[in-house]
Amino acid sequence: MKLLIVIDMQNDFIDGALGTAEAVKIVPAVADKLAARRSEGWKVLFTRDTHGADYLDTQEGRRLSVPHCIWGTEGWQITSSLDVGDAALVDKPTFGSLDLAEAAANLGEPEEIELVGLCTDICVISNAMILKARFPEARVLVDAACCAGVTPESHENALKAMRGCQVDVI
């Protein structure tokens, strides 16, 4: 089974509370990748960074005091530029998600897992490492042109770190 995982392509990370110009720029490429992978028969899974109204009282909220991706808000929604369709959805309360690895396993034994989305240096790298550990024989890859980091420099640093952990960067 081949699986495309679209990480946190939510309004708050694109043009909302934590949005960046780089995130806005990758949306068309992610939409094209999504359509291409679906036409090739790949399964698709989306993640949503998901916080409660008490976000600022959490460890993450104390370190990053910008409320974002609060459950049910417009900022929490996947951008309308992407077709979620019948894809599986995983709401994750933190950067990397063991629930995501379990959801991937529930879809079948992956031979290839491709990740795209936001942010390269936080959620993409965290989940790539978890997936590589959970599926050591699967090819895990990240499309650099379909990801954006908090900054261009941190994006490049994350790609370099993933390469060093046998994640293929294309």
Helices and strands as residue ranges (DSSP letters): E 2-7, H 11-14, H 21-39, E 43-49, G 55-57, H 59-63, G 74-76, E 88-92, H 98-107, E 112-118, I 120-124, H 125-134, E 139-148, H 152-164, E 168-169
